[in-house]
Structure formats: structure tokens, C-alpha cells
């Protein structure tokens, strides 16, 4: 067995899925930041999202998967 971040495994989506998951994770952050110009309380939610949710999601999304050698 070897580990890979770019190969598709049984528990990961491969590079395209990981990139789409990253975009999907960061998109709500952009919406909250832009929404902060209308309602400044949205920036508080964006800060919590950036400090707690984004690192957790990125760690899970980009965790190396194991594939058999051969």
C-alpha cells in the first residue's frame, strides 16, 4: 500500500473531486464576506467559519488515501 493525495481511492474522489470540494468549502466564506458589507454581523460568522470549519474541511478533503501498489 502507498499513500496518495492525487489518486482516486475507495474513500476519496481523486483530484477533480478534491478541487470541487475545496471550492465548495470556500464559496460560503466568500458569500459571508460579501454579505458583511450589507450586515456587519456576517463577518463574525465568516471569522468563525474561517477559523473552525475551513481548516477542518481542508484537512479532511486533502487527507492522503491509500492505494495498493501493483
VENQUI-V402022 format. One record per residue. N is the residue number from 1. RES is the residue in one letter. SS is DSSP state (~ for helix, > for strand, _ for the rest). BURIAL is I if it has 24 or more other C-alpha atoms within 12 Angstrom, else O. Layout:
BEGIN
n=N res=RES ss=SS burial=BURIAL
n=N res=RES ss=SS burial=BURIAL
END
This chain:
BEGIN
n=1 res=X ss=_ burial=O
n=2 res=X ss=> burial=O
n=3 res=X ss=> burial=O
n=4 res=X ss=> burial=O
n=5 res=X ss=_ burial=I
n=6 res=X ss=_ burial=O
n=7 res=X ss=_ burial=I
n=8 res=X ss=_ burial=O
n=9 res=X ss=_ burial=O
n=10 res=X ss=_ burial=O
n=11 res=X ss=_ burial=O
n=12 res=X ss=_ burial=I
n=13 res=X ss=_ burial=I
n=14 res=X ss=~ burial=I
n=15 res=X ss=~ burial=O
n=16 res=X ss=~ burial=O
n=17 res=X ss=~ burial=O
n=18 res=X ss=~ burial=I
n=19 res=X ss=~ burial=O
n=20 res=X ss=~ burial=O
n=21 res=X ss=~ burial=O
n=22 res=X ss=~ burial=I
n=23 res=X ss=~ burial=O
n=24 res=X ss=~ burial=O
n=25 res=X ss=~ burial=I
n=26 res=X ss=~ burial=O
n=27 res=X ss=~ burial=O
n=28 res=X ss=~ burial=O
n=29 res=X ss=~ burial=I
n=30 res=X ss=~ burial=O
n=31 res=X ss=~ burial=O
n=32 res=X ss=~ burial=I
n=33 res=X ss=~ burial=I
n=34 res=X ss=~ burial=O
n=35 res=X ss=~ burial=O
n=36 res=X ss=_ burial=O
n=37 res=X ss=_ burial=O
n=38 res=X ss=_ burial=O
n=39 res=X ss=_ burial=O
n=40 res=X ss=_ burial=O
n=41 res=X ss=~ burial=O
n=42 res=X ss=~ burial=O
n=43 res=X ss=~ burial=O
n=44 res=X ss=~ burial=O
n=45 res=X ss=~ burial=O
n=46 res=X ss=~ burial=I
n=47 res=X ss=~ burial=O
n=48 res=X ss=~ burial=O
n=49 res=X ss=~ burial=I
n=50 res=X ss=~ burial=O
n=51 res=X ss=~ burial=O
n=52 res=X ss=~ burial=O
n=53 res=X ss=~ burial=O
n=54 res=X ss=~ burial=I
n=55 res=X ss=~ burial=O
n=56 res=X ss=~ burial=O
n=57 res=X ss=~ burial=O
n=58 res=X ss=~ burial=O
n=59 res=X ss=~ burial=O
n=60 res=X ss=~ burial=O
n=61 res=X ss=~ burial=I
n=62 res=X ss=_ burial=I
n=63 res=X ss=_ burial=I
n=64 res=X ss=_ burial=I
n=65 res=X ss=> burial=I
n=66 res=X ss=> burial=O
n=67 res=X ss=> burial=O
n=68 res=X ss=_ burial=O
n=69 res=X ss=_ burial=O
n=70 res=X ss=_ burial=O
END
